[in-house]
Amino acid sequence: MTTLLEKALAEVTKLPPEAQDAIAALILEEVDDEQRWDTTFAATQPQLAKLAEKVRRDIGAGRVRKLGRDARQETAHSGSATMRFLHSSLSEAAHTSNNSSIATRTFTV
């Protein structure tokens, strides 16, 4: 256990039982969410890698046009353009599926 977590839990022990239970429920919910995310993210790595490679090919072939700020900045970095395109694609996919949590995460390609 980290020092910070020990300090936080020491402070929580000073609270009334109802507040302790509320904080415990929040912590357990967050841990469960992180575990589900790790499992989901690990299971989708092949699809994400395939999508990222397609984006790189599309950028290299000139099939991606700049939008927004990139349209005004001719020196846009292709990696950041890849991430914006990938994030946009993932966000769109998340809105069409039941798992919207994928759109709230940041990916490094």
N, C-alpha and C positions, 0 to 999 in steps of 0.2 A: 504494500500500500504506500502511496506517495505521501510526502509530508503535507501537501496541500489537502489531500483527501482526509488525512487524519485530523487536521485542523478543522475542516468543515464538519466532520462528524462529531468532533468534540463540542463544537458550537451547537449542533443539532441536539445533542443530549441535554442541553440547557432549556430546550423548548418544551411546552406542554405535549403530552402524548399525542393529541390530535394533530398537532403541527409536525411532530416527528413522523407519524404515519403518512401524512401528505407528502412530505419530502422524500420519504422512503419509496412511496409509490411513483413519484416522478423519476427518481434514480433508476428504479427497476424498469420502468417504461422506456427510459432512454437506453439502458443496457440492452433490452430486448430489441429495440429499434436498430441499434448498431449491429447486433448479431444478425438480424434479418437482412439488413443492408449488405453486410459482408458476404452473406450467403448468396444473395441475389446478384451482387456485383461480380463475385467470382464465377457464377454460372453464366454470366452474359459476356465475359471477356472475349470469347471467340467472335461473337457477333459485333461487339464494339471494335475489335481490331479490324475485322473485315470492313465495317463501315468507315473507319478512319482511313484505311488504305484506299477505298473507293473515293473518298473525299480528296485525298492527295492526288490520285490519278486525274480526277476531274479538274482540280486546280492546275495541275501540270498541263492538261490538254486544253486549258482555257475555257472550260465549260462552266466556270463559276464566275459570276460577275460581282463586283464590289457593291456593297450597299451601305447606306448610312455614312458613318464617319470614314469607313474605308474608301468610299467613293471619292472623298475629298482628299484622302491621303494616298498618293501614288506609291509611297514607300512602305505600305503595309507589309508586315512580316507574314510570310505564308503560313507559318505555324499557328499564329494567332488567328489568321483567317480560317485555317482548318478547324480550330477549336470553335470559332463562332458558328461555322457551318455545321459542325458536328453537334454542338449544343442545340442549335436550331432544329436539326433533324431529330435529336433525342426528345426535345420538348414537344415537337409535333407528334412523335410516336407515343409519348406518354399521354398526351391528351386524347389519343384515339384508343388507348388501352385502359385497363383497370388499375394499372400500377403507375400512379402519377408521381411517386417519390423519386423516380429516376430523373425527372426534370429539375429537381431541387439540388442535385449533387454536382460537384465539379469534377471533371475528368482531366487527366493528364495523358496526352497521347505522344 
